[in-house]
Amino acid sequence: MQHLTALGELEIGNCSEPCSLEGIQGLTALKKLTIENLPKLQGLPQQ
């Protein structure tokens, strides 16, 4: 995700596989983050 620094909105959802949002802190222009139905989400970055 480190190359998506201009991304303003991100929607992630409906995934039954284990996933991580590692690297999301590099999305410096992100204004809206929508997370839905990720039962195996392994956590969010602290910073």
C-alpha positions in Angstrom: 0.0 0.0 0.0 3.0 2.3 0.3 2.6 3.5 -3.3 -1.0 4.7 -2.9 -0.2 7.8 -0.9 -2.7 9.9 -2.8 -5.6 7.6 -2.1 -8.4 9.5 -0.4 -11.0 6.7 0.2 -10.7 3.0 0.8 -13.4 0.3 1.2 -12.5 -3.2 2.4 -15.0 -5.9 3.0 -16.6 -9.3 2.6 -13.4 -11.3 3.0 -13.4 -14.5 4.9 -9.6 -15.1 4.6 -7.2 -13.8 7.3 -6.0 -10.3 6.4 -4.0 -7.5 7.8 -4.0 -3.8 7.2 -0.2 -3.5 7.6 1.1 -0.5 5.7 -2.1 1.5 5.9 -0.4 4.2 7.9 1.4 5.2 4.7 -1.8 6.3 3.1 -1.3 9.9 4.2 -4.1 11.4 2.1 -6.7 8.9 3.4 -9.9 10.7 4.5 -12.3 7.8 4.7 -11.8 4.2 5.6 -14.7 1.7 5.5 -14.2 -1.8 6.9 -17.1 -4.3 6.8 -17.4 -8.0 7.4 -13.8 -9.0 7.9 -14.2 -11.7 10.6 -10.5 -12.7 10.4 -9.0 -9.2 10.5 -5.8 -9.5 12.4 -5.6 -6.0 13.8 -5.0 -2.4 12.9 -1.7 -0.5 13.1 -1.2 1.5 16.3 0.1 4.6 14.4 
